[in-house]
Amino acid sequence: MTMSSENLVPDVEKGTVVVVRESRPRSDPWKCLGISSFLLLVGATIVLAFLHFRAGQQALRESRALSEPLEAGPRTMKLQAERAQKPAAHVVATIEGDHLKWDAEVAPTMLLHGMKLVKNKLVVPQNGLYFVYSQVVFRGQACPEEDLSLTISRYAVEYPTDKALLTAFKSVCVGSPAPGPSPTSDQWLESLYQGAVFRLEKGDEISSQPASTKYVDAESDQVYFGVIGMD
């Protein structure tokens, strides 16, 4: 739709006055609406991108926080736990019969802020999130009859029996036709490590054991077990 304006122009030859109409475009409301919608869409896209960026940064920070215990050594973890005043435990093992006996009396072990080692299990002092981890090193010269395995279990008041939290398996001498000495008589060395964050309750008892200690390298200082408070 257009609006017009009128101008009076004298016609000298005819002695009359001619009315000249000039059309003037009128702003199109649909065009304005389209521009406004486009600007709103751009603004919404920018806001969503910003929120997504912030969420990604937060997830990255949380991921790094959870991975710190994996990358830090026992001494570093002890310092972090002391500064943060969080329950923390790191114990090492010796072989006692058919199971590992965890020890908190030798370096670089620790029991901090209420964590206890009772009947070969780490006892949680309060409710919260905990990073639970363990590693066992295996060594041998003959192919094991069964897969190597490591299980971290939880014994809770609500269900008074050991329930597996984490279980890891690994095969040795893959492709060997039968258990026994390897064809080259070379020694093999394998390790099983696992760790994850769990919500635990006060009084929960956490344990870590391989299925068999036959091939456990008890002389290695890389056989350990720990629980660290996260919140």
N, C-alpha and C positions, 0 to 999 in steps of 0.2 A: 504494500500500500504506500502511496506517495502523497505528499502535500505539495500544493502549488502556490506560487505568488504571482500577482498581476502587476504589470507595468503599463502605463499609458504612453503610447508613442504616437505623436502627431503625424498624419499623412498630409504633407504639404500639397501634393498634386491634387488630391481629391478634397482637401479641406475638411478632412475628418480626423477623428482620433481612433487609433487602433489599439485594442486591448491585447497585450502579449502575455500569455501565461507561461511561466517557467516552472517546470517540475523540480522538486527538491526531494531527494531520497530521505526516507524516514528510517530510523534505526529499527532493525529487525529484532523483535524480542526473542525469537528462537536462536538467533545468532548469539545474543548476549547470554542466553541460558547455556548454550553449548560451551562458550568460553568459560563460564563460571564452573560448569561441571568438570571441564578439563583441569582447571586450576585446583578444584577440590580433589580430583583423582591424583594429581601430582603430589599434593600435600599429604594425602593419605599414604601414598607409596613411600614418601620420605619418612613418615612417622613409623610405618611398619618396618622399613629397613633399619631404622635406628633401634627399634625395640628388638629386632632379630639380632642385631650386632651386639647389643647389651647382653642378651640371653646367651649368645655364643661366648662372649668374654667371661660371663659368670660360670658357664659350664667348663671352660678351659681352666679357670682358677680352681674350681672344685676338683677337676681331674688331676691337676698338678698337686693339690694338697693331698689327695689320696695316694698319689704315686710317690710322695716323698719318703714314706717308710721303706718302699722297695729299693730306693736308690741310696738311702742313708745306711751307714754302718751302725753297729750296736752303740758305740760311744756317742755318735751324733744323735741317734734316737733317744739316748738317755738324757742328753743335754736338752733336746727339744721337749721331752716329757717333763723334765724338771722345771723348765721355764713356763710351760703351759699348765703345770700342776694337774696333769692328766694321769690316770692309772696306766701303768705300763709294765710289761714283763718281757724278758728275753732270756731263754735258758738254753743250755747245750746238753748233749746226751752222751751217755756211756751205754754199753750193752750189758744187760742183766738177764741172762737166760734167753727167752724167746721174745723179749720186748726191750724197748729203749727206756732207760731210766734218766729222767730229766733232772738237771742239777742247776741250782741257782747260787752256788757258793763259790764258783770260780769265775775268773775274768773271761769274757767281758759281759757276764750275765747281769741282770738287774730285776728287782721287784720294787716298784715305786707306787706310792699313793694308794695303798690298800690292796694291791695285787698280791696274791698268795699262791704258793705251790704246795698243794695238799694231796697226798696219795697219788703223786705223779700227774696231777692235773692242775691247770691254772684256774684259780677261782676269781670271778669277776666281783669287784666290790660295790658296784652301783649300776643302775640302769643307764643305757646309752648306746651309742654307736661305737663299735670297736673294729679295728683292723686286725684280723687274725691271719697268721702266716706260719709256714713251716717248710723246711728243706731237709732232705736226707740224701746223702751221697752213697752210691753203691759201687762196688768194685769186685771183679772176679776174672777167672780165666776159663771157666766152663760156662756154657750157655745155661741159664736158669731154666728149671722145669716149668716155671710159671712166670707171668709178667710181674715186673716190679710194681709195687703200689704203695701209696701213702694216703692215709685217711685222717682228716681232722674231724673230731666229733664233739658234740655238745650234750652234757647231762644237765637237765633242768628239773626244778621242783615240779613243774606242771606235767612232765612226763619223765618219771625216774628211770630212764634207761638211756644208753648212749645212742644218739642219732647223728648220722654223718652230715656234716656241713659241707665238706669238700672231699673229693676223692680223685686221685690222679693215678694213671697207669702208664707203663712204658714197656715195650717189648725190646728184648736184647737178642742179638744174633738172628735177626730177621732173615728167613730163607734157609736157615740151618735145618737139615732133615730130621734131626732128633737132638734131645738134650745131651750134653756131654762136652768134652774138650773141643774147642774150635779147631778147624783144620790147621791154622797157623800158630796155635797156642799163644796168640797175642792176648794180653790182658785187655779188658774193657772197663770203662769208667762211665757211669751214668749218674745223673742227679734228677730228683723230682722236687719241684718247688710249686707251691700254690699259696695264694693269699686272696682275701676278699673282705669286704666290710659287712658286718652283721649287727643287727640290733639285739643286744643281749640284756638279760635281767640280772639283778643282784643275786649272787649265789650260784649262778651258772658255772659249771665246771667244764673246761675246754681241754681236750687231750689230742695228742697227735702220735700215731703209730704206723709203721709199715706192716704189711701182711706177714713178713718174715724178716728176721735180722741176719739171715744167713750171709747175705752179700753186703750188709751195711758196713761202710768204711768208718769205724768208730774212731780211728786216729785222725780223721779229718776234722778241722774246726768249722766245717761248713754244714754240720748237722745241728740244726737249731729249730726253735719253736718260740713263738711270741704272740702277745696280745697287747694292743696299744689303743687307749681311749682316743676317740676322735671328736667328741663334743662335750 
